[in-house]
Amino acid sequence: MIDNNIFHNKKVAFHTLGCKLNFAETSAIGKKMTEEGFVKARAGEQADVCVINTCSVTDTADRKCRQAINRLNRLHPNAIMVVTGCYAQLKPDEISKIEGVDLVLGANEKFSILEYLRDADEQKPAEIHTTKINQIREFEPSCSRDDRTRYFLKVQDGCDYYCTYCTIPFARGRSRSASVARTVEMAREAIAAGAKEIVLTGVNIGDFGVHTNENFFDLIKAFDAIEDDIRFRISSIEPNLLTDEIIEYVVNSKHIMPHFHIPLQSGTNEVLKMMRRKYDRELFAHKVQKIKSLMPHAFIGVDVIVGVRGETDELFEESCRFIDSLDISQLHVFTYSERAGTKMLEIEQNTPVAERKRRSDILHLLSDKKTKAFYESQKGKSYPVLWESRHNGENMVGFTNNYVKIERPYDKDRVNTVEMVTLGQWNEEKSALLTANSVC
Protein backbone atom coordinates (compact mmCIF):
# COMPACT_ATOMS: atom_id res chain seq x y z
CA MET A 1 0.00 0.00 0.00
CA ILE A 2 1.11 3.56 -0.72
CA ASP A 3 0.13 6.38 1.61
CA ASN A 4 1.00 10.02 1.88
CA ASN A 5 3.93 9.24 4.23
CA ILE A 6 5.92 7.34 1.63
CA PHE A 7 5.45 9.31 -1.60
CA HIS A 8 8.89 10.80 -1.06
CA ASN A 9 11.43 9.37 -3.54
CA LYS A 10 8.97 6.80 -4.86
CA LYS A 11 9.71 6.12 -8.52
CA VAL A 12 7.07 6.55 -11.21
CA ALA A 13 7.12 5.53 -14.88
CA PHE A 14 4.81 7.12 -17.46
CA HIS A 15 3.66 5.80 -20.81
CA THR A 16 1.43 7.89 -23.07
CA LEU A 17 -0.39 6.80 -26.21
CA GLY A 18 -2.35 8.80 -28.73
CA CYS A 19 -2.67 12.52 -29.30
CA LYS A 20 -0.66 15.52 -28.13
CA LEU A 21 -3.52 16.32 -25.76
CA ASN A 22 -2.75 13.10 -23.89
CA PHE A 23 0.92 14.06 -23.64
CA ALA A 24 0.00 17.45 -22.20
CA GLU A 25 -2.24 15.78 -19.62
CA THR A 26 0.41 13.22 -18.66
CA SER A 27 2.78 16.12 -18.06
CA ALA A 28 0.26 17.77 -15.74
CA ILE A 29 -0.23 14.50 -13.84
CA GLY A 30 3.53 14.07 -13.57
CA LYS A 31 3.95 17.58 -12.19
CA LYS A 32 1.41 16.88 -9.44
CA MET A 33 3.15 13.65 -8.53
CA THR A 34 6.65 15.14 -8.41
CA GLU A 35 5.39 17.98 -6.24
CA GLU A 36 4.31 15.29 -3.74
CA GLY A 37 7.72 13.62 -3.75
CA PHE A 38 7.68 11.16 -6.65
CA VAL A 39 10.72 10.97 -8.93
CA LYS A 40 10.67 9.77 -12.51
CA ALA A 41 12.15 6.29 -12.93
CA ARG A 42 15.17 6.18 -15.20
CA ALA A 43 15.68 3.56 -17.88
CA GLY A 44 16.35 0.21 -16.23
CA GLU A 45 15.07 1.28 -12.81
CA GLN A 46 12.15 -0.47 -11.16
CA ALA A 47 9.15 1.82 -10.74
CA ASP A 48 6.87 1.84 -7.71
CA VAL A 49 4.01 3.23 -9.80
CA CYS A 50 3.31 3.01 -13.54
CA VAL A 51 0.86 5.45 -15.13
CA ILE A 52 -0.45 4.59 -18.61
CA ASN A 53 -2.46 7.29 -20.38
CA THR A 54 -4.40 5.56 -23.14
CA CYS A 55 -6.03 6.29 -26.49
CA SER A 56 -9.11 4.63 -27.99
CA VAL A 57 -9.60 6.26 -31.37
CA THR A 58 -9.49 2.88 -33.19
CA ASP A 59 -9.34 -0.84 -32.48
CA THR A 60 -5.64 -0.62 -33.25
CA ALA A 61 -5.24 2.02 -30.54
CA ASP A 62 -7.00 -0.26 -28.03
CA ARG A 63 -4.66 -3.11 -28.95
CA LYS A 64 -1.58 -0.93 -28.53
CA CYS A 65 -2.83 0.10 -25.09
CA ARG A 66 -3.20 -3.52 -24.00
CA GLN A 67 0.27 -4.29 -25.33
CA ALA A 68 1.72 -1.34 -23.40
CA ILE A 69 0.06 -2.46 -20.17
CA ASN A 70 1.40 -5.99 -20.56
CA ARG A 71 4.89 -4.75 -21.41
CA LEU A 72 5.07 -2.41 -18.42
CA ASN A 73 3.76 -5.14 -16.16
CA ARG A 74 6.66 -7.36 -17.26
CA LEU A 75 9.20 -4.55 -16.80
CA HIS A 76 7.81 -3.41 -13.43
CA PRO A 77 6.13 -6.47 -11.86
CA ASN A 78 5.95 -4.94 -8.38
CA ALA A 79 4.60 -1.55 -9.42
CA ILE A 80 1.10 -0.26 -8.82
CA MET A 81 -0.32 -0.09 -12.35
CA VAL A 82 -2.63 2.88 -13.04
CA VAL A 83 -4.47 3.05 -16.38
CA THR A 84 -6.29 6.21 -17.41
CA GLY A 85 -7.26 8.05 -20.61
CA CYS A 86 -9.91 7.44 -23.25
CA TYR A 87 -9.66 3.64 -23.29
CA ALA A 88 -10.06 3.62 -19.50
CA GLN A 89 -13.16 5.79 -19.69
CA LEU A 90 -14.77 3.77 -22.46
CA LYS A 91 -13.88 0.21 -21.39
CA PRO A 92 -12.90 0.18 -17.70
CA ASP A 93 -14.15 -3.37 -17.05
CA GLU A 94 -12.10 -4.73 -19.94
CA ILE A 95 -8.95 -3.03 -18.64
CA SER A 96 -9.52 -4.13 -15.05
CA LYS A 97 -9.24 -7.77 -16.14
CA ILE A 98 -5.74 -7.29 -17.60
CA GLU A 99 -3.06 -8.86 -15.43
CA GLY A 100 -1.19 -6.35 -13.30
CA VAL A 101 -3.73 -3.50 -13.43
CA ASP A 102 -4.51 -2.04 -10.00
CA LEU A 103 -6.34 1.22 -10.73
CA VAL A 104 -8.52 2.31 -13.65
CA LEU A 105 -9.19 6.06 -13.60
CA GLY A 106 -11.65 7.79 -15.89
CA ALA A 107 -11.51 11.20 -17.55
CA ASN A 108 -12.60 13.03 -14.40
CA GLU A 109 -10.40 11.05 -12.03
CA LYS A 110 -6.99 11.13 -13.74
CA PHE A 111 -5.98 14.44 -12.16
CA SER A 112 -6.85 13.15 -8.67
CA ILE A 113 -4.44 10.24 -9.02
CA LEU A 114 -2.69 10.96 -5.69
CA GLU A 115 -5.93 10.44 -3.75
CA TYR A 116 -6.43 7.02 -5.31
CA LEU A 117 -2.78 6.01 -4.85
CA ARG A 118 -3.02 6.63 -1.11
CA ASP A 119 -5.59 3.86 -0.86
CA ALA A 120 -4.27 1.54 -3.57
CA ASP A 121 -3.75 -2.09 -2.58
CA GLU A 122 -2.04 -4.52 -4.96
CA GLN A 123 -3.52 -7.47 -3.08
CA LYS A 124 -7.06 -6.53 -4.06
CA PRO A 125 -8.75 -6.77 -7.48
CA ALA A 126 -8.34 -3.77 -9.74
CA GLU A 127 -10.37 -0.77 -8.62
CA ILE A 128 -12.39 1.22 -11.15
CA HIS A 129 -13.10 4.91 -10.60
CA THR A 130 -15.00 6.62 -13.41
CA THR A 131 -17.57 9.38 -13.54
CA LYS A 132 -20.45 9.21 -16.01
CA ILE A 133 -19.21 11.20 -18.97
CA ASN A 134 -22.28 13.47 -19.10
CA GLN A 135 -21.55 14.61 -15.54
CA ILE A 136 -18.03 15.91 -16.24
CA ARG A 137 -17.90 19.70 -16.24
CA GLU A 138 -14.44 20.58 -14.90
CA PHE A 139 -11.57 21.62 -17.15
CA GLU A 140 -7.99 20.85 -16.14
CA PRO A 141 -5.44 22.95 -18.08
CA SER A 142 -2.11 21.33 -18.84
CA CYS A 143 1.07 21.92 -20.79
CA SER A 144 3.92 19.63 -21.83
CA ARG A 145 7.23 19.88 -23.60
CA ASP A 146 8.17 17.33 -26.23
CA ASP A 147 11.69 16.03 -26.85
CA ARG A 148 12.37 18.77 -29.38
CA THR A 149 11.59 22.44 -28.73
CA ARG A 150 7.82 22.68 -28.75
CA TYR A 151 5.39 22.94 -25.87
CA PHE A 152 1.83 21.63 -26.18
CA LEU A 153 -0.78 23.71 -24.36
CA LYS A 154 -4.19 22.17 -23.72
CA VAL A 155 -6.70 24.96 -24.27
CA GLN A 156 -9.92 22.93 -24.57
CA ASP A 157 -11.32 19.46 -23.89
CA GLY A 158 -14.36 17.44 -24.94
CA CYS A 159 -16.69 17.76 -27.92
CA ASP A 160 -20.38 18.48 -28.46
CA TYR A 161 -20.49 17.33 -32.08
CA TYR A 162 -21.22 13.56 -31.90
CA CYS A 163 -20.04 12.66 -35.40
CA THR A 164 -21.33 9.21 -36.34
CA TYR A 165 -17.88 7.53 -36.50
CA CYS A 166 -16.38 9.02 -33.34
CA THR A 167 -16.27 8.01 -29.66
CA ILE A 168 -14.50 11.11 -28.34
CA PRO A 169 -17.64 12.67 -26.78
CA PHE A 170 -18.16 9.40 -24.86
CA ALA A 171 -14.50 9.33 -23.75
CA ARG A 172 -13.93 13.02 -22.97
CA GLY A 173 -17.37 14.53 -22.41
CA ARG A 174 -18.79 17.90 -23.35
CA SER A 175 -16.76 20.81 -24.68
CA ARG A 176 -15.14 22.90 -21.95
CA SER A 177 -12.20 25.21 -21.40
CA ALA A 178 -10.62 27.62 -18.95
CA SER A 179 -10.87 31.39 -19.27
CA VAL A 180 -8.73 33.37 -21.69
CA ALA A 181 -6.83 34.86 -18.73
CA ARG A 182 -6.01 31.45 -17.21
CA THR A 183 -4.97 30.01 -20.57
CA VAL A 184 -2.66 32.95 -21.27
CA GLU A 185 -1.19 32.49 -17.79
CA MET A 186 -0.33 28.88 -18.67
CA ALA A 187 1.35 30.07 -21.88
CA ARG A 188 3.40 32.60 -19.93
CA GLU A 189 4.56 29.84 -17.57
CA ALA A 190 5.76 27.81 -20.56
CA ILE A 191 7.57 30.85 -21.99
CA ALA A 192 9.27 31.43 -18.65
CA ALA A 193 10.41 27.79 -18.74
CA GLY A 194 12.09 28.36 -22.11
CA ALA A 195 9.37 27.76 -24.70
CA LYS A 196 10.02 29.28 -28.11
CA GLU A 197 7.00 27.64 -29.75
CA ILE A 198 3.65 26.58 -28.27
CA VAL A 199 1.15 24.35 -30.07
CA LEU A 200 -2.48 24.85 -29.04
CA THR A 201 -4.12 21.48 -28.48
CA GLY A 202 -7.56 20.21 -27.60
CA VAL A 203 -10.35 18.02 -28.93
CA ASN A 204 -12.21 20.84 -30.67
CA ILE A 205 -10.19 23.99 -29.99
CA GLY A 206 -12.33 26.22 -32.18
CA ASP A 207 -15.09 25.64 -29.59
CA PHE A 208 -12.98 27.38 -26.92
CA GLY A 209 -15.08 29.48 -24.55
CA VAL A 210 -18.40 28.07 -25.69
CA HIS A 211 -19.66 28.02 -22.07
CA THR A 212 -17.70 31.03 -20.73
CA ASN A 213 -18.92 33.85 -23.00
CA GLU A 214 -15.49 33.97 -24.70
CA ASN A 215 -14.33 32.50 -27.99
CA PHE A 216 -11.27 31.19 -29.80
CA PHE A 217 -10.68 34.50 -31.57
CA ASP A 218 -10.51 36.21 -28.15
CA LEU A 219 -7.82 33.70 -27.17
CA ILE A 220 -5.83 34.24 -30.38
CA LYS A 221 -5.80 38.01 -29.85
CA ALA A 222 -4.73 37.60 -26.22
CA PHE A 223 -1.82 35.37 -27.25
CA ASP A 224 -0.80 37.90 -29.89
CA ALA A 225 -0.64 40.64 -27.24
CA ILE A 226 2.14 38.79 -25.37
CA GLU A 227 5.38 40.79 -25.56
CA ASP A 228 7.77 37.82 -25.46
CA ASP A 229 9.43 36.29 -28.54
CA ILE A 230 7.16 33.25 -28.98
CA ARG A 231 5.48 31.32 -31.79
CA PHE A 232 1.98 29.81 -31.52
CA ARG A 233 0.58 27.12 -33.81
CA ILE A 234 -3.09 26.19 -34.14
CA SER A 235 -3.00 22.39 -34.07
CA SER A 236 -6.39 21.48 -35.59
CA ILE A 237 -9.54 23.51 -36.03
CA GLU A 238 -12.89 22.57 -37.56
CA PRO A 239 -13.54 24.39 -40.87
CA ASN A 240 -16.85 25.76 -39.63
CA LEU A 241 -15.07 27.28 -36.62
CA LEU A 242 -12.11 28.66 -38.58
CA THR A 243 -13.74 32.00 -39.28
CA ASP A 244 -12.65 34.36 -42.04
CA GLU A 245 -11.97 36.82 -39.21
CA ILE A 246 -9.36 34.46 -37.70
CA ILE A 247 -7.73 33.84 -41.08
CA GLU A 248 -7.50 37.56 -41.80
CA TYR A 249 -6.02 38.19 -38.36
CA VAL A 250 -3.25 35.62 -38.80
CA VAL A 251 -2.00 37.48 -41.90
CA ASN A 252 -0.52 40.28 -39.78
CA SER A 253 -0.14 38.42 -36.49
CA LYS A 254 3.09 38.75 -34.51
CA HIS A 255 2.92 35.30 -32.95
CA ILE A 256 0.34 33.10 -34.73
CA MET A 257 2.08 31.09 -37.44
CA PRO A 258 0.77 30.79 -41.04
CA HIS A 259 0.12 27.10 -40.54
CA PHE A 260 -3.35 25.55 -40.49
CA HIS A 261 -4.54 22.02 -39.82
CA ILE A 262 -8.14 21.56 -40.90
CA PRO A 263 -10.09 18.27 -40.74
CA LEU A 264 -11.98 17.51 -43.95
CA GLN A 265 -12.67 13.76 -43.39
CA SER A 266 -14.34 13.32 -46.80
CA GLY A 267 -14.40 15.20 -50.08
CA THR A 268 -18.04 14.41 -50.85
CA ASN A 269 -21.10 16.01 -49.32
CA GLU A 270 -22.88 12.64 -49.23
CA VAL A 271 -20.30 11.12 -46.90
CA LEU A 272 -19.96 14.32 -44.86
CA LYS A 273 -23.71 14.15 -44.26
CA MET A 274 -23.47 10.48 -43.20
CA MET A 275 -20.69 11.49 -40.81
CA ARG A 276 -22.87 14.34 -39.45
CA ARG A 277 -20.12 16.86 -40.04
CA LYS A 278 -21.15 20.51 -39.64
CA TYR A 279 -20.00 21.81 -43.02
CA ASP A 280 -20.00 20.88 -46.69
CA ARG A 281 -17.09 20.65 -49.07
CA GLU A 282 -17.90 24.04 -50.58
CA LEU A 283 -17.26 25.71 -47.23
CA PHE A 284 -14.01 23.75 -46.86
CA ALA A 285 -12.84 24.82 -50.32
CA HIS A 286 -13.66 28.44 -49.40
CA LYS A 287 -11.46 28.24 -46.28
CA VAL A 288 -8.52 26.87 -48.26
CA GLN A 289 -8.97 29.53 -50.96
CA LYS A 290 -9.26 32.27 -48.33
CA ILE A 291 -6.01 31.21 -46.64
CA LYS A 292 -4.08 30.90 -49.89
CA SER A 293 -5.35 34.19 -51.31
CA LEU A 294 -4.02 36.03 -48.25
CA MET A 295 -1.04 33.79 -47.37
CA PRO A 296 0.18 31.88 -50.46
CA HIS A 297 3.07 30.51 -48.39
CA ALA A 298 0.81 29.05 -45.65
CA PHE A 299 1.07 25.33 -44.88
CA ILE A 300 -2.32 23.57 -44.80
CA GLY A 301 -2.60 20.07 -43.37
CA VAL A 302 -5.86 18.14 -43.85
CA ASP A 303 -7.37 15.11 -42.05
CA VAL A 304 -9.19 12.51 -44.15
CA ILE A 305 -10.88 9.23 -43.15
CA VAL A 306 -11.15 6.44 -45.73
CA GLY A 307 -13.38 3.39 -45.86
CA VAL A 308 -16.28 4.53 -43.70
CA ARG A 309 -19.59 2.72 -44.06
CA GLY A 310 -21.50 4.07 -47.03
CA GLU A 311 -18.41 5.27 -48.90
CA THR A 312 -18.81 3.55 -52.27
CA ASP A 313 -16.05 3.29 -54.88
CA GLU A 314 -17.66 6.16 -56.77
CA LEU A 315 -17.82 8.39 -53.68
CA PHE A 316 -14.19 7.65 -52.83
CA GLU A 317 -13.08 8.54 -56.36
CA GLU A 318 -15.09 11.76 -56.20
CA SER A 319 -13.48 12.55 -52.85
CA CYS A 320 -10.01 12.01 -54.33
CA ARG A 321 -10.74 14.37 -57.20
CA PHE A 322 -11.93 17.07 -54.82
CA ILE A 323 -8.91 16.70 -52.53
CA ASP A 324 -6.55 16.79 -55.50
CA SER A 325 -8.12 20.08 -56.58
CA LEU A 326 -7.29 21.77 -53.24
CA ASP A 327 -4.16 23.87 -52.77
CA ILE A 328 -3.07 22.02 -49.63
CA SER A 329 0.28 20.82 -48.30
CA GLN A 330 -0.27 17.45 -46.64
CA LEU A 331 -2.87 14.81 -45.80
CA HIS A 332 -3.21 12.95 -42.53
CA VAL A 333 -4.98 9.77 -43.62
CA PHE A 334 -6.96 7.67 -41.14
CA THR A 335 -8.48 4.28 -41.92
CA TYR A 336 -12.00 3.83 -40.59
CA SER A 337 -12.41 1.49 -37.64
CA GLU A 338 -15.78 0.37 -36.26
CA ARG A 339 -16.39 1.72 -32.76
CA ALA A 340 -19.07 0.31 -30.49
CA GLY A 341 -21.89 2.69 -29.70
CA THR A 342 -21.45 4.93 -32.74
CA LYS A 343 -24.25 5.75 -35.16
CA MET A 344 -22.09 4.84 -38.15
CA LEU A 345 -22.75 1.16 -37.36
CA GLU A 346 -26.38 1.68 -38.38
CA ILE A 347 -25.30 2.13 -42.01
CA GLU A 348 -25.54 -1.29 -43.69
CA GLN A 349 -23.07 -0.83 -46.55
CA ASN A 350 -19.62 -1.75 -45.24
CA THR A 351 -16.18 -1.39 -46.85
CA PRO A 352 -13.92 -4.46 -46.71
CA VAL A 353 -10.73 -3.98 -44.70
CA ALA A 354 -8.52 -4.69 -47.73
CA GLU A 355 -10.33 -1.99 -49.70
CA ARG A 356 -9.88 0.48 -46.83
CA LYS A 357 -6.13 -0.14 -46.98
CA ARG A 358 -6.08 0.33 -50.76
CA ARG A 359 -7.82 3.68 -50.42
CA SER A 360 -5.43 4.70 -47.67
CA ASP A 361 -2.46 3.90 -49.89
CA ILE A 362 -3.91 6.03 -52.71
CA LEU A 363 -4.34 9.03 -50.45
CA HIS A 364 -0.88 8.65 -48.95
CA LEU A 365 0.55 8.88 -52.47
CA LEU A 366 -1.57 11.97 -53.11
CA SER A 367 -0.28 13.46 -49.86
CA ASP A 368 3.33 12.85 -50.93
CA LYS A 369 2.65 14.64 -54.22
CA LYS A 370 1.06 17.62 -52.44
CA THR A 371 3.87 17.91 -49.90
CA LYS A 372 6.63 17.78 -52.50
CA ALA A 373 4.88 20.40 -54.65
CA PHE A 374 4.50 22.72 -51.67
CA TYR A 375 8.12 22.29 -50.62
CA GLU A 376 9.34 22.88 -54.17
CA SER A 377 7.38 26.14 -54.22
CA GLN A 378 9.29 27.32 -51.15
CA LYS A 379 12.81 26.88 -52.52
CA GLY A 380 14.83 30.09 -52.61
CA LYS A 381 12.57 31.86 -50.10
CA SER A 382 13.83 33.07 -46.70
CA TYR A 383 12.07 32.32 -43.43
CA PRO A 384 12.77 32.30 -39.68
CA VAL A 385 13.59 28.74 -38.56
CA LEU A 386 13.40 27.30 -35.04
CA TRP A 387 16.14 24.67 -34.74
CA GLU A 388 15.44 21.46 -32.81
CA SER A 389 17.75 19.15 -30.92
CA ARG A 390 16.94 16.06 -32.97
CA HIS A 391 19.19 14.76 -35.74
CA ASN A 392 18.78 13.17 -39.14
CA GLY A 393 22.22 11.58 -39.22
CA GLU A 394 24.73 14.44 -39.12
CA ASN A 395 22.07 17.08 -39.82
CA MET A 396 19.83 18.89 -37.37
CA VAL A 397 16.16 19.61 -38.07
CA GLY A 398 14.19 22.82 -37.86
CA PHE A 399 10.85 24.25 -38.97
CA THR A 400 10.09 27.53 -40.64
CA ASN A 401 7.25 29.68 -39.37
CA ASN A 402 5.09 28.17 -42.14
CA TYR A 403 6.07 24.62 -41.10
CA VAL A 404 8.57 23.68 -43.79
CA LYS A 405 10.92 21.05 -42.39
CA ILE A 406 14.54 21.86 -43.16
CA GLU A 407 18.00 20.52 -42.33
CA ARG A 408 21.51 21.83 -41.83
CA PRO A 409 24.73 20.39 -40.38
CA TYR A 410 24.33 19.87 -36.64
CA ASP A 411 25.38 22.76 -34.39
CA LYS A 412 24.42 22.45 -30.71
CA ASP A 413 24.63 26.23 -30.25
CA ARG A 414 21.69 26.65 -32.61
CA VAL A 415 19.32 24.33 -30.69
CA ASN A 416 16.16 26.19 -29.58
CA THR A 417 17.19 29.35 -31.43
CA VAL A 418 15.48 31.12 -34.31
CA GLU A 419 17.56 31.95 -37.38
CA MET A 420 16.60 33.50 -40.72
CA VAL A 421 17.63 31.15 -43.54
CA THR A 422 17.17 30.72 -47.28
CA LEU A 423 15.66 27.40 -48.32
CA GLY A 424 17.61 25.16 -50.67
CA GLN A 425 17.14 21.84 -52.44
CA TRP A 426 14.56 19.12 -51.75
CA ASN A 427 15.90 16.08 -49.90
CA GLU A 428 13.41 13.41 -50.95
CA GLU A 429 14.86 10.74 -48.65
CA LYS A 430 14.32 12.90 -45.56
CA SER A 431 11.24 14.82 -46.83
CA ALA A 432 12.94 18.10 -46.03
CA LEU A 433 14.59 21.08 -47.66
CA LEU A 434 18.24 21.83 -47.06
CA THR A 435 19.37 25.28 -46.05
CA ALA A 436 20.93 27.21 -48.90
CA ASN A 437 22.59 29.64 -46.51
CA SER A 438 22.01 31.80 -43.46
CA VAL A 439 21.03 35.34 -44.36
CA CYS A 440 21.45 36.92 -40.95
N, C-alpha and C positions, 0 to 999 in steps of 0.2 A: 504493500500500500504506500502511496505517496501522500504526504500531508504538507501543510505550509511550513513545517519546521525543517524539511529536508529538500526544498527546492534548490537551495544554494549548491552550485557546482554540479547539479544533475545535468547529464548530457542529453541533448535532443537532436534528432535527425529529421529533416524535412524532405518531402518528395511532393512535387507539384506537377499535375498533368493539366493539359488544356490551354485555355486562353491566358492572355496577359492579365486579365482581371483576376484570375486565380493566383497568379504570381504576386500581384500587389497585395492580395488578401493574406497570402502566406507570410509575406513580409510583415504585415501588421500583427499577425498572430505571433510571429517570432519576436517582434519587439516587445510585446507584452510579456512573453515568457522570459526573455533575457532580463527585463526589468525586475522580475521576481527571483532572479538568481540562476536560471538555466544558462548553460553554455552550449554552443553548437558543437556537435560531435564532429571530429575530423575524420578524414578517410581512414578506415581501418579500426577506428575506435568503436567500442560497444556503446550503444545509446541506451539510456534509461527510458526514454520516450521516443516513439516515432509518430510523426504527424503526416498523414497522406491527404492532400487536398485534391479531390477527384473531379473528373469531367464526365459528362454523360451525353454528349452531343450525338453520338452514334453507337451502334453495337460494338464497333471496333474500339471506341473510347472506353466502354465498359470493360471489355476484355483486357485492355492495357492496364486499367485500374486494378483488376484482380491479379494480373501478373505482378504489378508493382507491390501489392500487399504481400503476396507470397514470397517475393524476392526479399523484401525487407524483413519479413518474419524469419527467413533463413539466416540473414545477416545479423539480426539482432533478436535472437530467440528469447531473451529475458526482458525485452523492452515492453512497456505498455504501448499497445498499438491503437492509435486514434485515427479514425477515418472520417473525413468531412467532405464538403463540396457537393456538387450537383448529384453525383451518383449516390451519395449518402442520403440526400434528401429524397430522391426518387425511389430508391430501393434499399431502405435500411435493413429490412429483414434478410434480404439476400446477402448483404455484406456481413451481417452479424454471424452468419453461419460459416464464414471463411475462417480457417484455422489461424489463431494468433490474434484476432481482432478483439479488443477489450472495450472500446468506446466507439459508438457511431453518433456523430454530432451533425445535426441538420443546419440549414442555412442561417437560422436565428441563433444557434448555439455555438457556432465555431469560435466566435470572439469571446465567449465565456469559458474557454477551454480550461483555464486554471481552476475554476470552481469544480469542474467535473474530475479533474486530475486529483484533487484533494481527497476525493472519495473513491477513486478507482481501485479495483481489487482484481488482480489477475486470476485469482482462484475461482471467481464467479463467472457465469456466462456473460457474453458481451452485453453491455448496456446500450440501449438506444434512447437518444434524447433528440426529438425533432418536434418542431412546432408546425401546426397546419399552415400550409403555405399562404392561405388567404388571410391569416392573422398576423403576418409579418409586416410591420410598418417602419421599423427602425432602419436607419442608414448608417453604416460604419465606414467612414472614409479611410483610405489606405493608400500607401505609396511604396513602390519598390524600385530598386536599381537592378538592372540586368548586368551581365558580365562584360558589357561593353562600356557605353557612356550614357545610355539613356535611362531616364526614370519613367516609371509608369504610374500615373496618378488616376486612381479610381474616382470618377466624378459622378457616377450614377450607377444604379443597380436595378434589376428587375425589368419587366416588360409587360405592357398592357395590350399587346397586339394579338396574341393567340393565333399566329399563322398555323395552317393546318398540318405542317410537317414538323413543328418545333415543340420541344418540351421545356424550353427555358422558363416560361411563366410558371410551370409546375415545380421547377427546381429552384427558382430565385424569387418568385413572387411578383408583386406589383411594382411599377416604376416608382423610384424614390431617389432622393439626392439630398445633400446638405445645402446650406445656403451658399450664395456666391462668396460672401465674406469668409466663411469657413474653408471653402475650397481653395480660395486664393491664399489663405494662411498656410494650407498644406503645401501649395506650390512654393511659397517662400521658404518653408522649412527645407524642401528639397534643394532649392537654390543655395541656401546657406550651407548645405552638406556637400556642395560641389557640382550640382546638376548644371549641365550646359544645354540639355534638351529634355523636354518632358512630353511624353505621349499621353493624351487624354483617353482613358479607357472607361468602359462601361458596357452594359448590355444594349442599351438604346440611348446613347449619350445625347442625341438631339432632343430627347424628352426631358432633359435636365430642367428642374424647377417646376415641373407640371403641377405639383401640389404645394408649391411655396410662393406662388405669385411672382416667380422669376422665370427666365428662360435661358436657353443655350447662348443666344446672342449676347445677353447681359454678361454671361460668364466670359465669352470671348473678349468683349470690350474691357472687362476687368483685368484679364490676363495681359492685354495689350498695354494697359496703363502701368504695368510693373516697370521700374526703372532699370533693373538689372539686365545684363547681357544674357538672354535666355531664348531658346527656341521652343515653340509649342507645335505639336502635330495633332491633328484630329484623326483618331484611329479609324473610326468607322461611323458613318452617319447615314440614316435612312434618307433616300432621295426626297421624300415628301417633307422632311424636316430640315433639309439643307436649303434654306431659303435663298432667294436671289440677294437679299440684303446681306446675308453672311458672306456669300461669294464676292460681292462687291467690296465688302469690308476687307477681306483678305488681300485684295489687290495692293492696298497701301499700308498693310499692317506692319508694325515693327517686329512682332514676335511670332505671328501665326504663319506657318510655312505654306507655300503653294503646293500642297500635297493633299490629295483627297482620296478617301477610300469609301466607295459607295456600293452597297449591296444591290445588285440587280435581281439575281436568283433565276430569272428566266427572261428570254427575249421575245416572248409572245404574250399577248394580253390574255389568251385563253388559260395558259398555265398560271400566270400571275393571279388570275381570278380564282383558280382552283386552290392556290396557295393562300388566298385571302390577304394578299399584299395590298398596301394602301396607296398604290399609284399604278399608272399604266406605263407602257414603254415610251409613249410620247413625252411624258413628263421627264422620264429618265434621260432621253435624248436631249431634251431642252437643258437639263442641268449640265450635261457634258458640254454642249455647245456654248452655254453661258460661261463656263469656266475657261474653255479654250479661246473664246473670243476676247476675254479680258487678260488671261494668263496663258499664252500659247506654250510656255515652258512648263506648265504645271503637270505633275505626275498624277495620274488617275488610276487607282486600283479598283477592281470590280469583283464582287463575289457572285458566283454562279453555282447553282445546284443542278446536277444532271440525273436523269433516270427516275424522276418522281412518278408516282402513279398518275396516269392520264396523259403523260407526255409521249405522244405517238412519234413515229419516225418523222412524219411530216412536220410536226410541231418542233421537234429538235432541230431539223434542218432550217426551219424558219428562224428559230432562235439564233443559230449560228450565223445566218446571213445578217441579222440585225446587229449582233455583237461585232461582227467583222466591219460593219459600217461605222462603228463608233470610234472616235479619236481618243482611245484610251491607251494606257501604258502596260497593264498587266491584269491577268485574271487569276483569281483564287478559286480553284475548281473543287467543289465538294460533291461526292457521290451520295445519292440519297440512301438513307437507311431507315427502315421501318421502326417507329418508336411507339411503344404501347401507350394507348390513351389519346393519341392524336387523331384528328378528324380526317387526315389524309387516308387512313386505313379504310374509310368508308367508300373510297373510289375503287371500283372493281378492277379496272384495267391496270395491270401491273407490268413493270419493265423487268425482264430477266436480268440477273446480276451480271452476266457476261456482256449484255448490251449496255448496261450502265458503265462498265469499265471501258468499252469501246468509245462511248460518247465522251467519257472523261479524257481519254487519250487524245481525241480530236481537239478538244478545247485546250488541252495543255500545249498542243502544237500551235494553236492559234495564239495562245498567250505568249509563247516564245517569239512568234513573228511580231506581235505588237511591241513587246519589250525591246527587241533588237531595233525596230524601226524608231522607237522613241529615243533610245540611246544614240543611235546614229545621228538623229536630228540635233543632239546636244553637243556633238564634237566641235571643238574650236571655241565654245562659249566659256565664259569665266563665272565661277560661282564660289560663295563661301562654303568650305567643307569642314565638317567636324570629324576629326580623326579618332578612330577607335583603337582599343588595345589589341584586338584580335588580328591574326595573321592569315594570309593565304600564302604559305611557303615563306619566302623572304620578304614579301610585300605586306604592308599594313592596309587596312580598309577604312574608308570614310564615306560619308554621305553628304551630298550637296543639300542646300536648303530645299530643292525640289526633288530630293530623294533619288538622285542618281548615285549608284554605288561606284566608287572609284578606288584605285590602288596606287600606291607609290612604295618605293623601298622603305623598309621599316626604320623608324626613328623614334625612340622612346620619348624624346623631348616634345614630340608633336602630339602624343596621346592626350585626348580630352582638350585639345585646342582647336580653334577655328582659324582656317587659313584660306585666303583667296587663291584659287588655282584655275588654270585653263585646262579644259578636258581634251584628252588625246584619243588614241585609237581604241577600238572595241576589242576586248579580250573575250572571245567567245567561250573559251574553256571555263573562265571564272565568272562569266556574265557580269562584267564590269568594264568601265572605261579606265584607261591609264591616264595619269596626269601628264600633260604636255610640258608644263612648267609652272612654277610658282610666279605669280605676278605681283605679289607684295608680301 
